[in-house]
Every structure is written in structure tokens, then in C-alpha cells.
Amino acid sequence: MLKLEIFDGTKTYMFPNGAIATPDIIRSDFPAVDLFPHVIEVNGNTCQAIQELQALRNIHRIDESLSDEEALLAIQDKINTPPEINTEPSVEERIAAALEFQNVLSM
């Protein structure tokens, strides 16, 4: 399960390659973290991604009236919700299967 945190410059993480991600290193690699709210995607203590909060709001279509913390929770819920698995064949798949069966019968 992924966890999202707003970058506040107080925590140290680890990058996926094993390098230490101190707040100073994050600031040097992502200078905009101090200008706009940025979200850190955390898995355990590993910093997997750093993205601007407004961009994530737009990607996941989160209501603008929500506060940053509420939006963060809504995005986290969307990310951690497993996709629906539809095992029933679609209309197109059923038609294709019927046509293939007719072709086999006509051989």
C-alpha cells in the first residue's frame, strides 16, 4: 500500500537505488518543492516519486474545494483501490467467438 505525504523538509527517505534522500538532496534535485506543495509517494521508507500536488489533483480529478490534506487522502484512496476485474466477456468478444465457431464448423 502506497502512502502519500506532503513534502515539509523534515524527513529523510531512501531513493529506490538505495541512495539517501535528505531534504537538502530533494531540494537540490527538485527546486520547486519549496515554491509549490509537492507530494512524496512513499513505500516503506522509500521515496518512489515526487510530484506537484496540483498536477496530481488534475490527473485524478480531485475536487478543487478540498483542502490539501483532504485531496491527499482522496488521491491516496484512488491509488490504493484495486481496479475492478470484469471477467465477463464483452459483446465484441462473444461475437468474435461465435464467428470463429462458425468458421470451424464450415471447414
PyMOL commands that set and color helices and strands:
alter all, ss='L'
color gray80, all
select helices_A, chain A and resi 23-29+31-34+53-60+68-80+91-105
alter helices_A, ss='H'
color red, helices_A
select strands_A, chain A and resi 3-6+13-14+20-21+38-43+46-52
alter strands_A, ss='S'
color yellow, strands_A
deselect
rebuild
show_as cartoon
